[in-house]
Amino acid sequence: MGLGPRLDLRQTQSLVMTPQLQQAIKLLALSNLEVETFIGDAVAANPLLEVGGEAPEPAGAMDGSPDLDLRSTSLESSRVDQLIGEGRAADDRPLDLDPAAAVVDRDTGDGAMLDAAWGGELRIGGGEEGPGIDERGGHGETLIEHLEAQLGLVAPDARIEAIARYLIGLLDDAGYLPVPLREVCDDLGIALAEVEAALAVVQSLEPTGVGARGLSECIALQAREADRYDPCMARLIDNLDLVARGEFARLRKMCAVDDEDFADMLAELRGYDPKPGLQFGGESGGAVTPDILIEPSGEGWKIALNETTLPRLVVNRSYYVELRGSCGDKASRGWLSEKLADANWLIKALDQRQKTILKVASELVKQQEGFFRHGVSHLKPLTLRTVAEAIGMHESTVSRVTSAKYLLCSRGTFELKYFFTSGISTAGGEGASAEAVKSAIRKLIDAESPKAILSDDSLVDLLKAQGFDLARRTVAKYREAIGLGSSVQRRRQKAIAAIR
């Protein structure tokens, strides 16, 4: 049989992710601040979009009537041209996100307000009663800025000042110089004596201890500043490893002091700052701004999106009509219609994003209500699948909703991922979250006596009495995860703290 080209017609079905769907998925994973940036870019690119002011509250929203009219529904089914042609241009109001309007559930088509069956109330928008979003204050002066401001007063000449500025730029967050001086000489092509002179200038700046090349040098600088760097203190600072191991008898012999003087030296040592640079802020990081606000309301909870960071986006219909009247060619009219469709779609996508986040947040609060009422000890194990099945969404959707989003409640600000924790078995068979176990371990260790340090085996027995059935290696893993040392390390620390 001969081979040759031919044309065939075939009919197939396939799933295609449109650009609009890709953008909707991207919006779902963004935080409120990232959405605000996205909206700003969209407004700059689309002349029909603009950021609206405060939305008027419908009368029905005040009396709680269930028959609220979602005006955007009529606009979704009626084109602007049709409204104008029918002489009903007055009905052409901007399509926007009305925080006070009723929420239509796009999954079920139900127009009732989303309401948690357990007594919670859902709102979109913080309102006047919502807490402020500023979880952290403005960033203060950085270590580099603080040091450079002092250079002009202590540097002997401009050359040493320039080298000192270079060294300041090499300091880490704790204020240490992690780079060898020889390497600085090779980088700048200068003599070692000049680098040492510049380092001496840096080490003379406040806070005392910056520019040190190690812990001993940092402590020694502070001891000299306090006029306490005598030969005995020098030997103590040179043997900080013995202090960490608690070998006090050996240190007393090395320093040739009695018990009272040695206790004074240790007290002086504890008063020094091993990381002086941490007194100042580092690089300006992004402030943690909550995306969801939660507050108690009777026996339930009020759950709201933080609209302080969500601009109210509207379509400028009047401007659309004005532009349409000036479009004489087909290409211009097509471009304008495309911009209108993009604007309408973006508003609907933001509307759907709000509803999805609220549904996930309400289910989270429902599942972890014990945490919001009683604290971390009542945090339950929870998975993405559990929440997804409860609200009828895919697990990947819940994952996107909980990504890079924060929740503000009376107990603080928490990332949504915080509420999804692994579980361990308990005596009651209900299971407990890993965070609850860590909290229990921390409380037991904080309450231990310096003369009766709890070993991991003792912690296992005490936790079992509280209903946590854990292996010794699991207790050790959780103890290390929260930054608590072993029984030997804690015994040394308490012994050092007991010396006055």
C-alpha positions in Angstrom: 0.0 0.0 0.0 1.4 3.4 -1.0 2.0 6.2 1.5 0.7 9.6 0.8 -0.6 12.8 2.6 -4.3 13.2 3.4 -6.7 15.3 5.4 -8.9 13.9 8.2 -11.6 15.5 10.4 -11.7 14.2 13.9 -13.9 15.2 16.8 -12.3 15.0 20.3 -13.0 16.3 23.8 -10.3 17.8 26.0 -10.0 20.0 29.0 -8.5 23.4 28.2 -7.4 25.9 30.9 -8.4 29.3 29.5 -6.3 32.4 30.3 -9.3 33.6 32.4 -9.3 30.3 34.4 -5.6 30.5 34.9 -5.9 34.0 36.2 -8.7 33.1 38.6 -6.6 30.3 40.1 -3.7 32.7 40.5 -6.0 35.2 42.3 -7.1 32.5 44.7 -3.5 31.9 45.8 -2.6 35.5 46.3 -2.8 37.3 49.6 -4.9 40.5 50.0 -1.9 42.8 49.6 -0.8 40.9 46.5 -4.4 41.2 45.1 -4.3 44.9 45.8 -1.1 45.1 43.7 -2.8 43.0 41.0 -5.8 45.3 41.0 -3.6 48.3 40.6 -2.0 46.8 37.5 -5.4 45.9 36.1 -6.7 49.4 36.6 -3.7 50.9 34.9 -4.1 48.5 31.9 -7.9 48.8 31.6 -9.4 52.3 31.1 -12.9 51.0 32.1 -11.8 49.9 35.5 -11.6 52.2 38.5 -11.4 51.9 42.3 -14.7 52.9 43.7 -15.5 54.6 47.0 -17.6 53.3 49.9 -20.5 51.1 48.7 -24.0 52.3 49.9 -25.6 49.7 52.2 -28.9 48.3 50.8 -31.9 48.7 53.0 -32.5 45.0 53.1 -29.1 44.5 54.7 -30.1 46.5 57.7 -33.2 44.5 58.6 -31.7 41.1 57.8 -34.3 40.4 55.0 -33.4 37.2 53.1 -34.9 38.6 49.9 -31.9 40.9 49.1 -31.5 42.0 45.5 -28.1 41.3 44.0 -28.1 44.0 41.4 -25.1 42.6 39.6 -27.3 39.6 38.5 -29.3 41.7 36.2 -26.2 43.2 34.7 -24.7 39.8 34.1 -27.7 38.8 31.9 -28.2 42.2 30.2 -25.6 43.9 28.0 -25.0 47.6 28.3 -26.0 48.2 24.6 -29.3 46.4 25.2 -30.1 48.6 28.3 -29.3 51.8 26.4 -31.3 50.6 23.3 -34.4 49.9 25.5 -34.2 53.4 27.1 -33.2 52.0 30.5 -29.8 53.6 30.8 -30.6 54.7 34.3 -30.6 51.0 35.3 -27.0 50.8 34.1 -25.2 51.1 37.4 -21.6 50.0 38.0 -21.0 46.3 38.4 -19.0 46.1 41.6 -18.5 44.0 44.7 -21.0 45.2 47.3 -19.8 44.1 50.7 -23.2 44.5 52.2 -25.1 42.7 49.5 -26.3 39.1 49.9 -23.9 36.4 48.8 -25.0 34.0 46.0 -23.4 30.6 46.4 -22.1 29.7 42.9 -21.9 26.1 43.8 -25.6 25.6 44.7 -27.2 28.7 43.3 -28.6 29.5 46.7 -29.0 33.2 47.3 -29.1 33.1 51.1 -26.4 34.5 53.2 -23.6 32.0 53.9 -24.1 31.2 57.6 -22.4 28.6 59.7 -24.8 26.2 61.2 -23.0 26.3 64.5 -24.0 29.9 65.1 -21.4 31.8 63.2 -22.0 34.9 61.1 -20.2 35.6 57.9 -19.5 39.2 56.7 -17.5 40.6 53.9 -15.6 43.6 55.1 -14.3 44.6 58.5 -16.7 47.5 59.2 -16.1 49.9 61.9 -15.9 47.2 64.6 -13.2 45.3 62.9 -9.7 45.4 64.5 -6.9 47.3 62.8 -4.7 45.6 60.3 -1.3 47.0 61.5 0.0 43.9 63.3 3.5 45.4 63.4 4.7 48.9 63.6 7.0 50.7 61.2 10.5 49.5 60.9 13.1 51.4 63.0 16.6 52.3 62.2 18.7 49.4 60.9 22.1 48.5 62.3 24.0 49.7 59.2 22.2 53.1 59.3 23.0 53.4 63.1 26.7 52.7 62.6 27.2 54.8 59.6 25.6 57.8 61.3 28.4 57.6 63.9 31.3 57.2 61.5 31.8 60.8 60.7 32.5 61.6 64.4 35.1 59.0 65.1 36.9 58.2 61.8 40.4 59.8 61.7 40.3 60.5 58.0 38.2 59.9 54.9 40.2 56.8 53.8 39.7 54.9 57.1 36.0 56.0 57.1 35.5 54.5 53.6 37.1 51.2 54.7 35.0 51.2 57.9 31.8 51.7 55.8 32.9 48.7 53.7 33.3 46.6 56.9 30.0 47.7 58.2 28.4 46.5 55.0 29.9 43.0 55.7 28.4 42.7 59.2 25.7 40.0 59.8 22.4 40.6 61.6 24.1 39.9 65.0 26.8 42.5 64.4 29.6 40.1 63.8 32.2 40.3 61.0 32.2 36.9 59.3 34.9 37.7 56.7 38.6 37.3 57.5 40.6 40.6 57.4 43.0 39.1 54.9 40.1 38.6 52.5 39.1 42.2 52.9 42.7 43.3 52.1 42.6 41.2 48.9 39.2 42.6 47.9 40.2 46.2 48.4 43.9 45.9 47.6 45.1 47.7 50.7 47.4 46.9 53.6 46.3 44.9 56.6 47.2 47.7 59.0 44.6 50.0 57.3 41.9 47.3 57.6 42.8 46.7 61.3 42.6 50.5 61.9 39.2 50.7 60.3 38.0 47.6 62.3 39.1 49.4 65.5 36.9 52.3 64.5 33.9 50.0 63.9 34.4 48.3 67.2 34.4 51.7 69.0 30.8 52.4 67.8 27.6 51.8 69.7 26.3 49.3 70.5 29.5 47.9 72.0 30.5 44.5 70.6 29.7 45.1 66.9 32.5 44.3 64.5 33.7 41.3 66.7 34.9 38.3 64.9 33.7 35.8 67.5 31.7 35.5 70.7 34.8 35.9 73.0 35.9 39.1 71.2 32.3 40.5 71.4 32.1 39.9 75.2 35.7 41.2 75.7 34.7 44.5 74.0 31.8 44.9 76.3 33.9 44.0 79.4 36.5 46.7 78.4 33.7 49.2 77.9 32.5 48.4 81.5 36.1 48.5 82.8 35.8 44.9 84.0 38.4 43.3 81.7 41.0 42.3 84.3 43.2 39.2 83.9 40.6 37.0 85.8 37.7 38.1 83.5 40.0 37.7 80.5 40.6 34.0 81.4 36.9 33.5 81.9 36.0 35.0 78.6 38.7 33.0 76.8 37.1 29.8 78.2 33.4 30.3 77.4 33.2 26.7 76.2 33.9 25.6 79.8 31.1 27.9 81.0 28.7 26.3 78.6 29.6 22.9 79.9 29.2 24.0 83.5 32.8 23.2 84.6 32.8 25.8 87.3 35.3 24.2 89.7 37.9 24.1 86.9 37.1 27.7 85.9 37.5 28.9 89.5 41.0 27.4 89.6 41.9 28.9 86.3 40.7 32.4 87.3 42.2 32.0 90.8 39.2 33.6 92.6 37.0 32.5 95.5 33.3 31.5 95.2 32.0 35.0 95.8 34.1 36.7 93.2 33.4 33.9 90.7 29.7 34.3 91.2 30.1 38.1 90.5 32.1 37.4 87.4 29.4 35.0 86.1 26.7 37.6 86.9 28.7 40.2 85.0 29.1 37.8 82.1 25.4 37.1 81.9 24.7 40.9 81.7 26.6 41.2 78.3 24.8 41.0 75.0 26.2 38.1 72.8 24.4 39.5 69.7 24.4 43.3 70.0 23.3 43.8 66.4 19.9 42.3 67.0 18.9 45.5 68.9 18.2 47.1 65.5 16.0 46.0 62.7 17.5 44.2 59.7 16.3 44.5 56.2 12.8 46.0 55.9 10.6 43.0 55.7 6.9 42.9 54.7 4.5 43.5 57.6 2.2 40.6 58.4 -1.2 41.9 57.4 -4.2 39.7 58.2 -6.5 38.7 55.3 -9.3 37.4 57.5 -10.7 39.0 60.7 -12.4 36.9 63.3 -14.2 38.0 66.5 -16.7 36.3 68.8 -20.3 37.1 68.4 -22.5 35.6 71.1 -22.0 31.8 70.9 -20.7 32.0 67.4 -18.1 34.0 65.4 -18.0 36.8 63.0 -15.8 36.1 60.1 -14.8 38.9 57.7 -12.4 39.7 54.9 -10.0 42.5 55.7 -11.4 45.0 53.2 -8.8 47.6 54.3 -6.5 45.9 51.8 -9.1 45.1 49.2 -10.1 48.1 47.0 -13.7 48.2 45.7 -13.4 47.7 42.0 -16.1 49.0 39.6 -16.7 49.4 35.9 -17.1 52.9 34.7 -20.2 52.5 32.5 -20.5 56.2 31.7 -17.0 56.2 30.3 -17.8 53.1 28.3 -20.8 54.8 26.7 -18.7 57.9 25.9 -15.9 55.8 24.3 -18.4 53.7 22.4 -19.9 56.7 20.8 -16.5 57.8 19.5 -15.5 54.4 18.1 -16.1 54.6 14.4 -14.3 51.5 13.1 -14.9 47.8 13.9 -11.4 47.3 15.4 -11.9 50.0 18.0 -15.4 48.7 19.0 -13.9 45.2 19.3 -11.1 46.4 21.5 -13.6 48.3 23.7 -15.9 45.3 24.0 -12.9 43.1 25.0 -11.9 45.6 27.7 -15.5 45.6 29.1 -15.5 41.8 29.1 -12.2 41.7 30.9 -13.3 44.2 33.5 -16.6 42.3 34.2 -14.8 39.0 34.4 -12.2 40.3 36.8 -14.9 41.6 39.2 -16.7 38.3 39.1 -13.4 36.5 39.7 -12.7 38.7 42.8 -16.2 38.1 44.0 -15.8 34.4 43.7 -12.4 34.6 45.5 -14.0 36.3 48.4 -16.7 33.7 48.8 -14.3 30.9 48.5 -12.0 32.3 51.2 -14.9 32.9 53.5 -16.2 29.3 53.1 -12.8 27.9 53.9 -12.3 30.2 56.8 -15.7 29.4 58.3 -15.0 25.7 58.1 -11.6 26.2 59.7 -13.1 28.1 62.6 -15.8 25.4 62.9 -13.2 22.6 63.0 -10.8 24.4 65.3 -13.3 26.2 67.6 -11.6 24.8 70.6 -8.4 26.6 69.7 -10.2 30.0 69.4 -12.0 29.5 72.7 -9.3 27.8 74.9 -5.9 28.0 73.2 -3.4 25.8 71.4 -3.9 22.9 73.8 -7.3 22.3 72.1 -6.0 22.5 68.6 -7.1 19.3 66.7 -5.4 17.5 63.9 -6.8 18.6 60.6 -6.1 17.9 56.9 -6.9 19.8 53.7 -9.0 16.9 52.6 -11.3 17.2 55.6 -12.0 20.8 54.9 -12.4 20.2 51.2 -14.9 17.5 51.7 -16.9 19.5 54.2 -17.3 22.5 51.9 -17.6 20.5 48.6 -14.4 21.8 47.0 -11.3 20.2 45.7 -8.3 19.8 48.0 -6.1 21.8 45.7 -8.5 24.8 46.0 -8.3 24.7 49.8 -4.5 24.5 49.5 -4.5 27.7 47.3 -6.9 29.5 49.7 -4.7 28.8 52.7 -1.5 29.7 51.0 0.2 33.0 52.2 -2.9 34.2 54.0 -3.2 35.2 57.7 -6.0 35.2 60.2 -6.4 37.7 63.0 -8.3 36.7 66.1 -8.1 37.6 69.8 -5.2 35.1 70.3 -3.0 36.8 67.6 -2.2 36.5 64.0 -1.8 33.0 62.5 -1.2 31.7 59.0 -4.0 29.5 57.8 -1.6 26.7 57.3 -1.0 26.7 61.0 -4.4 25.1 61.7 -3.5 22.0 59.5 -1.4 19.9 61.8 -0.6 16.2 62.0 -2.2 14.2 64.8 -1.1 11.7 67.4 -3.1 9.1 69.2 -4.6 9.9 72.7 -6.2 7.8 75.4 -9.6 8.9 74.4 -9.1 7.9 70.8 -10.0 11.4 69.4 -6.4 12.3 68.5 -4.5 15.5 69.3 -2.5 17.9 67.1 1.3 18.1 67.2 1.0 21.8 68.3 -1.0 20.7 71.4 1.6 18.2 72.3 4.4 20.8 71.9 2.4 23.1 74.2 2.0 20.4 76.8 5.8 19.6 76.7 6.7 23.3 77.1 4.4 23.7 80.1 5.9 20.6 81.8 9.5 21.8 81.2 8.7 25.4 82.3 7.3 24.0 85.6 10.2 21.7 86.4 12.3 22.2 89.4 16.1 23.0 89.0 16.7 20.1 91.4 14.4 17.7 89.5 15.0 18.1 85.8 12.6 16.0 83.7 14.1 13.4 81.4 12.5 12.4 78.2 11.3 9.2 79.9 9.7 11.2 82.6 8.0 13.5 80.0 6.6 10.4 78.3 5.0 9.2 81.6 3.6 12.7 82.4 2.2 13.1 78.9 0.6 9.7 79.1 -1.1 10.8 82.3 -2.6 13.7 80.3 -3.8 11.4 77.6 -0.9 11.6 75.0 0.4 8.2 74.1 3.9 9.0 72.7 7.1 7.2 72.2 10.3 8.6 73.8 11.8 9.5 70.4 8.7 11.4 69.5 8.8 13.4 72.7 12.5 14.2 72.0 11.7 15.3 68.4 8.9 17.7 69.6 11.1 19.0 72.4 13.9 19.8 70.0 11.4 21.4 67.5 10.4 24.0 70.1 14.0 24.8 70.9 14.3 23.1 74.3 17.5 21.3 75.2 18.0 17.9 76.7 17.8 17.3 80.5 21.6 17.6 80.7 21.6 20.9 78.9 18.7 22.3 81.0 20.4 21.2 84.2 23.5 23.2 83.2 21.5 26.2 82.3 19.6 26.2 85.6 22.9 25.7 87.5 24.4 28.7 85.8 21.2 30.8 86.5 21.2 29.7 90.2 24.7 31.2 90.7 24.5 34.7 92.0 
